[in-house]
Amino acid sequence: MGIDYLDIVFRIEKLFHARLDLREFEPVVRDRKPWDMTVAELIREVESKLEKRTGHSPDLSEIDEPVRRIIADALGAKPEAVRSEAWLIKDLGMT
């Protein structure tokens, strides 16, 4: 993972006060070369992490838009390009 990935993860961790670990993404990206995930997959992982931390399912609207803004800002992408099906590396240019 490159600097863009770290930037996105650090921003998400700061915003939600939750630690994200690359190993937690392993089941999602195991057979993918290069390692890549969609915006929706990242959002689901953040949601899952917050649910484990708080014991209840968070409101997806409180996660979805902030994570999309973080991705757009960190990658210099247009907000409308950060669609659920967009791949972080392939489509959005994450390094």
C-alpha positions as CSV (number, residue, x, y, z in Angstrom):
1,M,0.0,0.0,0.0
2,G,1.1,3.4,-0.8
3,I,0.9,6.9,0.7
4,D,-2.6,7.5,-0.6
5,Y,-3.9,4.4,1.2
6,L,-2.2,5.5,4.5
7,D,-3.6,9.0,4.1
8,I,-7.2,7.7,3.6
9,V,-6.9,5.2,6.5
10,F,-5.5,7.8,8.9
11,R,-8.2,10.3,8.1
12,I,-10.9,7.7,8.6
13,E,-9.4,6.6,11.9
14,K,-9.2,10.2,13.1
15,L,-12.8,11.0,12.1
16,F,-14.4,7.8,13.6
17,H,-11.9,7.2,16.4
18,A,-11.4,3.6,15.2
19,R,-8.3,1.7,14.3
20,L,-8.3,0.1,10.8
21,D,-5.9,-2.8,10.2
22,L,-4.9,-3.9,6.7
23,R,-5.2,-7.5,7.9
24,E,-9.0,-6.9,8.4
25,F,-9.3,-6.3,4.6
26,E,-7.6,-9.6,3.8
27,P,-10.8,-11.6,3.3
28,V,-12.1,-8.9,0.9
29,V,-9.0,-8.6,-1.3
30,R,-7.3,-12.0,-0.9
31,D,-7.4,-13.1,-4.5
32,R,-7.0,-9.7,-6.1
33,K,-3.8,-8.7,-7.9
34,P,-3.1,-5.9,-7.5
35,W,-4.7,-5.5,-4.1
36,D,-7.7,-3.3,-4.7
37,M,-11.1,-2.7,-3.2
38,T,-14.2,-0.7,-4.1
39,V,-15.5,2.3,-2.4
40,A,-18.5,0.3,-1.1
41,E,-16.2,-2.4,0.3
42,L,-14.2,0.1,2.2
43,I,-17.3,1.7,3.6
44,R,-18.6,-1.7,4.7
45,E,-15.4,-2.4,6.5
46,V,-15.6,0.9,8.3
47,E,-19.2,0.2,9.2
48,S,-18.2,-3.3,10.5
49,K,-15.4,-1.9,12.6
50,L,-17.6,0.7,14.2
51,E,-20.3,-1.9,14.9
52,K,-17.8,-4.1,16.7
53,R,-16.5,-1.1,18.7
54,T,-19.9,0.3,19.7
55,G,-22.0,-2.9,19.8
56,H,-24.7,-1.6,17.5
57,S,-25.0,-0.9,13.8
58,P,-24.1,2.7,12.9
59,D,-26.3,4.8,10.6
60,L,-24.7,4.2,7.2
61,S,-25.5,7.8,6.2
62,E,-23.1,9.0,8.9
63,I,-20.3,6.8,7.4
64,D,-21.0,6.9,3.6
65,E,-20.7,10.6,2.8
66,P,-17.7,11.4,5.1
67,V,-15.7,8.4,3.8
68,R,-16.5,9.4,0.2
69,R,-15.3,13.0,0.9
70,I,-12.1,11.6,2.5
71,I,-11.4,9.5,-0.6
72,A,-12.1,12.3,-3.0
73,D,-9.9,14.8,-1.1
74,A,-7.0,12.4,-0.5
75,L,-6.9,11.3,-4.2
76,G,-7.8,14.6,-5.8
77,A,-10.8,13.0,-7.4
78,K,-14.1,14.6,-8.3
79,P,-16.7,13.7,-5.7
80,E,-19.0,12.3,-8.4
81,A,-16.2,9.8,-9.4
82,V,-16.2,8.3,-5.9
83,R,-19.1,5.9,-6.7
84,S,-19.8,2.7,-4.7
85,E,-18.5,0.5,-7.6
86,A,-15.3,2.5,-8.2
87,W,-12.1,0.7,-7.5
88,L,-9.7,2.7,-5.3
89,I,-6.6,1.9,-7.4
90,K,-7.9,1.1,-10.9
91,D,-10.6,3.8,-11.1
92,L,-9.5,6.5,-8.6
93,G,-5.7,6.2,-8.9
94,M,-4.9,5.4,-5.3
95,T,-1.2,4.6,-4.7
